[in-house]
Amino acid sequence: MSAVSAVRAVLLAMIAALTTLAALPAAAGATADLRVLAAHAPATPAAATTAAAYITVHNVGATSDQLLRVTTPVAAEVQLHRSQLDGAVVRMRPVASLEVPIGGSIEMSAGGTHLMLIGLKRPLKAGEQFPLRLEFARAGVLEAAVKVLPAGGAQRGATQP
């Protein structure tokens, strides 16, 4: 193989690699367009089987997205919940998905939209962190670390970077 042929082969290989890399964001979803912020949950008593977690998802992209599913190793199931006033009683209702509008956010809080952790595998202890796996319709999968706050520390208005 001549030096020119060798250089040509290397250049073609580099072009193929760059073409593949350029196509990845479109195929994998625009995960850079979503920001997961303020992921937190209150500590739970030792016997608790459920807990709530709160996150803010901000969309800086040019298209809306939907949060479809959340999983974590600390619970058997995670449900997306929205609290609604039913007469004089506030009821938590599971929802299939949550819309993240263009340039907007989902801001979860106590008494509002939240993640319901069902079938806790262990108590949540203040100061620890646990992972969440968030699945979006367009952006694909994002990971977030949830900070466990002292009981009462994850109330409406609590902020965590």
C-alpha positions as CSV (number, residue, x, y, z in Angstrom):
1,M,0.0,0.0,0.0
2,S,1.4,3.4,-1.0
3,A,1.7,6.3,1.4
4,V,-1.1,8.1,-0.4
5,S,-3.4,5.1,-0.1
6,A,-2.6,4.8,3.6
7,V,-3.4,8.4,4.2
8,R,-6.6,8.1,2.1
9,A,-7.7,5.1,4.2
10,V,-7.0,6.9,7.5
11,L,-9.0,10.0,6.2
12,L,-11.9,7.9,5.2
13,A,-12.0,6.1,8.5
14,M,-11.9,9.5,10.3
15,I,-14.7,10.9,8.1
16,A,-16.8,7.8,8.9
17,A,-16.2,8.2,12.6
18,L,-17.1,11.9,12.6
19,T,-20.2,11.2,10.6
20,T,-21.3,8.6,13.1
21,L,-20.6,11.0,16.0
22,A,-22.5,13.8,14.3
23,A,-25.6,11.5,14.0
24,L,-25.6,10.4,17.7
25,P,-27.4,13.4,19.2
26,A,-30.3,13.1,16.8
27,A,-30.6,9.4,17.3
28,A,-30.2,9.5,21.1
29,G,-32.4,12.5,21.7
30,A,-31.4,16.0,22.7
31,T,-30.5,15.3,26.3
32,A,-28.5,18.5,26.4
33,D,-31.8,20.4,26.1
34,L,-33.1,19.2,29.5
35,R,-31.7,20.1,32.9
36,V,-32.6,18.2,36.1
37,L,-32.2,20.4,39.1
38,A,-33.0,20.4,42.8
39,A,-33.5,16.7,43.1
40,H,-34.4,16.0,46.8
41,A,-36.5,13.8,49.0
42,P,-37.3,13.9,52.7
43,A,-35.8,11.3,55.1
44,T,-38.2,8.5,56.0
45,P,-39.0,6.6,59.2
46,A,-37.5,3.1,59.4
47,A,-40.8,1.4,58.7
48,A,-41.9,3.6,55.7
49,T,-42.8,1.8,52.5
50,T,-43.4,4.9,50.5
51,A,-41.8,8.3,50.0
52,A,-42.0,11.3,47.8
53,A,-39.2,12.8,45.7
54,Y,-39.1,16.2,44.0
55,I,-37.2,17.4,41.0
56,T,-37.2,20.3,38.6
57,V,-36.8,19.6,34.9
58,H,-36.0,22.6,32.8
59,N,-36.2,22.5,29.0
60,V,-33.8,24.9,27.2
61,G,-34.5,23.2,23.8
62,A,-36.7,24.1,20.8
63,T,-39.1,21.2,21.3
64,S,-41.3,20.1,24.1
65,D,-40.7,16.7,25.8
66,Q,-42.5,14.3,28.1
67,L,-41.3,12.6,31.2
68,L,-42.6,9.0,30.7
69,R,-41.1,6.9,33.4
70,V,-38.8,7.0,36.4
71,T,-36.9,4.2,38.2
72,T,-34.6,4.0,41.2
73,P,-32.9,1.1,42.9
74,V,-34.3,2.3,46.3
75,A,-37.9,1.5,45.4
76,A,-39.8,-1.2,43.6
77,E,-41.8,1.4,41.6
78,V,-41.9,5.1,41.0
79,Q,-45.1,6.7,39.9
80,L,-45.6,10.2,38.5
81,H,-48.2,11.9,40.7
82,R,-50.2,15.1,40.7
83,S,-52.2,16.3,43.7
84,Q,-55.7,17.5,42.9
85,L,-58.4,19.1,45.0
86,D,-61.4,16.8,45.1
87,G,-64.1,18.8,46.9
88,A,-62.4,19.6,50.3
89,V,-59.9,16.8,50.0
90,V,-56.5,16.8,48.2
91,R,-55.9,13.5,46.4
92,M,-52.8,12.2,44.8
93,R,-53.4,10.9,41.3
94,P,-50.9,9.0,39.2
95,V,-50.4,10.4,35.7
96,A,-49.0,8.6,32.6
97,S,-46.6,11.4,31.7
98,L,-45.6,15.0,32.5
99,E,-45.1,17.6,29.8
100,V,-41.9,19.7,29.8
101,P,-42.8,22.7,27.6
102,I,-40.4,24.6,25.3
103,G,-38.4,27.0,27.5
104,G,-40.5,25.8,30.5
105,S,-40.1,23.5,33.5
106,I,-41.7,20.9,35.6
107,E,-41.3,22.1,39.2
108,M,-42.2,19.3,41.7
109,S,-43.1,20.2,45.2
110,A,-44.9,18.9,48.3
111,G,-48.7,19.2,47.7
112,G,-48.2,19.4,44.0
113,T,-46.6,17.3,41.3
114,H,-44.1,14.8,42.7
115,L,-42.5,11.3,42.3
116,M,-44.1,8.6,44.5
117,L,-41.5,6.0,45.5
118,I,-43.5,2.8,46.3
119,G,-42.1,-0.3,47.9
120,L,-39.0,1.3,49.5
121,K,-36.2,-1.2,49.8
122,R,-34.7,0.7,52.7
123,P,-35.3,3.9,54.7
124,L,-34.1,7.2,53.2
125,K,-31.5,8.7,55.5
126,A,-30.7,12.4,55.7
127,G,-27.4,13.3,54.1
128,E,-27.3,10.3,51.7
129,Q,-28.0,10.4,47.9
130,F,-29.7,7.9,45.6
131,P,-30.0,7.7,41.8
132,L,-33.0,8.3,39.6
133,R,-33.3,7.2,36.0
134,L,-35.6,9.5,34.1
135,E,-37.0,8.4,30.7
136,F,-38.1,11.1,28.3
137,A,-40.0,10.7,25.0
138,R,-37.4,12.7,23.0
139,A,-34.3,13.1,25.2
140,G,-34.1,9.5,26.2
141,V,-32.6,8.6,29.5
142,L,-31.2,11.1,32.1
143,E,-29.7,10.2,35.4
144,A,-30.1,12.4,38.5
145,A,-28.7,12.1,42.1
146,V,-31.4,12.8,44.7
147,K,-30.2,14.4,48.0
148,V,-32.1,13.1,51.1
149,L,-32.9,16.1,53.4
150,P,-33.9,15.9,57.0
151,A,-37.6,15.2,57.4
152,G,-39.5,18.4,56.8
153,G,-36.6,19.8,54.7
154,A,-38.2,18.9,51.4
155,Q,-41.2,21.0,51.8
156,R,-42.6,23.5,49.2
157,G,-40.0,26.1,48.4
158,A,-37.0,24.0,49.4
159,T,-34.1,24.6,47.0
160,Q,-31.2,22.3,46.3
161,P,-28.7,22.9,43.6
